[in-house]
Amino acid sequence: MTVTETQTPTQTQPVVPSFGAAPTDRKLAIICSKGNLDMAYPALILANAALGEGVETHVFFTFWGFDMINKKTMGDLKFTMLGNTATHMPQGIGGLPGMTAMATHQLKKSIADLGVPEVPEFLQQIVDSGGHLWACRMSADMNHLTMDDLYDEVEGIISASDFIEKTNGAQLLFI
């Protein structure tokens, strides 16, 4: 696998993996329903990999997934150990003051050490690679959000039915 790179004034970051695949007639639809830091990356990594394979990729943000595209929250997603047994830590520790900040810092450091961009930059990378970002109409209405509140590269606020129509025949992942 090779990685195409783009130069920014502050850093070099991967844009999209190139697996030598030509565009295909495949489609991938990813529904992002969670806004925690640890739930943002699986969707972004999968979208990026699909784009690298030439797969048309659409990402739909709904409910708490809106935190990933809300201008006010997208750069400050958190990771909490509470309720996450995969941390292999006693659950009571997660409730102590400062533990969410510490866990978030550690996860961000681990991700950065791998050269993976933060959420806003990763979203831009996906768009630059041809991916499509969509916001859920019902979630936007429930939270009184408009396009002005959302990441500039979100293509539109659409209904679930519209998303189903746009991704007709796509493989669906719900994260």
C-alpha positions in Angstrom: 0.0 0.0 0.0 1.2 3.5 -0.8 -0.1 6.7 0.8 -0.6 9.9 -1.1 0.4 12.9 0.9 -0.6 16.6 0.9 1.5 19.4 2.4 -0.1 21.9 4.8 1.7 24.7 6.4 2.0 22.9 9.8 2.2 19.2 8.9 2.2 16.4 6.4 -0.7 14.1 6.6 -2.0 11.1 4.6 -4.8 11.9 2.3 -6.1 8.6 1.1 -4.5 5.2 0.9 -3.9 4.1 -2.7 -4.4 0.4 -3.1 -4.1 0.7 -6.9 -7.8 0.2 -7.3 -9.8 2.0 -10.0 -13.2 3.4 -9.2 -15.8 0.7 -8.9 -19.5 0.6 -9.0 -19.5 -0.3 -5.3 -21.1 2.0 -2.7 -20.6 2.3 1.1 -23.1 4.0 3.4 -21.9 4.7 6.9 -24.3 5.9 9.6 -22.5 7.7 12.5 -24.8 7.8 15.5 -22.2 8.3 18.3 -20.1 11.4 18.9 -17.5 10.1 21.3 -13.9 10.3 20.2 -13.5 6.5 20.2 -16.6 6.1 18.0 -15.6 8.8 15.5 -12.5 7.1 14.2 -13.9 3.7 13.1 -16.3 5.5 10.7 -13.6 7.8 9.4 -11.0 5.1 9.0 -13.5 2.8 7.1 -14.6 5.7 4.9 -11.0 6.6 4.1 -10.2 2.9 3.3 -13.3 2.5 1.1 -12.3 5.7 -0.9 -8.8 4.2 -1.3 -10.4 1.1 -2.9 -12.4 3.3 -5.3 -15.7 2.8 -3.5 -18.3 5.6 -3.6 -18.7 6.6 0.1 -21.4 8.4 1.9 -21.4 9.2 5.6 -24.6 10.1 7.4 -24.5 11.8 10.8 -27.4 11.3 13.1 -28.2 11.8 16.8 -25.0 12.1 18.9 -23.0 11.6 15.7 -23.8 15.3 15.0 -21.0 16.2 17.4 -18.6 15.1 14.7 -19.8 17.7 12.3 -21.0 20.4 14.7 -18.6 23.3 14.4 -18.8 23.9 18.2 -18.0 20.3 19.2 -16.1 18.6 16.3 -12.7 19.7 17.5 -13.3 18.7 21.1 -14.7 15.2 21.1 -14.2 13.3 24.4 -13.4 9.7 25.4 -14.8 8.3 28.6 -14.0 5.1 30.3 -17.4 4.9 32.0 -19.4 2.0 30.7 -16.6 1.0 28.4 -15.4 -2.4 29.6 -12.9 -2.6 26.8 -10.6 -0.3 28.7 -10.0 -3.2 31.2 -10.1 -0.8 34.1 -12.4 -0.9 37.1 -15.6 1.1 36.2 -15.4 3.2 39.3 -12.1 4.8 38.2 -13.8 6.3 35.1 -16.0 8.4 37.4 -13.2 10.1 39.2 -12.6 13.7 38.5 -10.2 14.3 35.6 -10.4 10.8 34.2 -12.3 11.7 31.1 -9.8 14.5 30.3 -6.9 12.0 31.0 -8.4 9.3 28.9 -9.2 11.7 26.0 -5.6 13.1 26.1 -4.2 9.6 26.0 -6.4 8.4 23.1 -5.6 11.6 21.1 -1.9 11.0 21.7 -2.1 7.4 20.7 -3.9 8.3 17.5 -1.6 11.2 16.7 1.5 8.9 17.2 0.1 6.8 14.4 0.0 9.8 12.1 -3.8 9.8 12.0 -5.3 13.3 11.7 -7.8 14.8 14.2 -11.5 14.6 13.4 -11.9 17.9 11.5 -8.8 17.2 9.3 -9.9 13.6 8.8 -13.3 14.8 7.6 -11.6 17.2 5.1 -9.4 14.3 3.9 -12.5 12.2 3.2 -14.2 15.1 1.3 -11.0 15.8 -0.6 -10.9 12.1 -1.6 -14.4 12.2 -3.0 -16.5 11.2 0.0 -19.9 12.7 0.8 -21.0 14.0 4.2 -24.7 14.2 5.0 -26.6 15.5 8.1 -29.8 14.0 9.4 -32.8 16.2 9.1 -34.6 15.0 12.2 -31.4 15.3 14.3 -30.8 18.8 13.0 -34.4 19.8 13.8 -34.3 18.2 17.3 -31.1 20.2 18.1 -32.2 23.4 16.4 -29.1 23.2 14.1 -28.8 24.6 10.5 -26.2 24.3 7.8 -24.5 27.3 9.4 -23.8 25.3 12.5 -22.3 22.4 10.6 -18.9 21.6 9.2 -18.7 23.5 5.9 -18.1 20.4 3.8 -21.5 18.8 4.8 -23.4 18.6 1.5 -26.8 18.9 3.0 -29.3 18.2 5.8 -31.4 15.4 4.4 -34.0 13.0 5.6 -33.3 9.3 6.3 -35.4 8.5 3.2 -33.2 10.8 1.1 -30.1 9.1 2.4 -31.6 5.7 1.6 -32.3 6.9 -1.9 -28.8 8.4 -2.4 -27.1 5.2 -1.2 -29.4 2.7 -3.1 -27.5 -0.6 -3.4 -24.8 0.4 -0.9 -23.3 -1.7 1.8 -24.5 -0.3 5.1 -22.5 0.2 8.3 -24.1 1.5 11.4 -21.6 2.9 13.9 
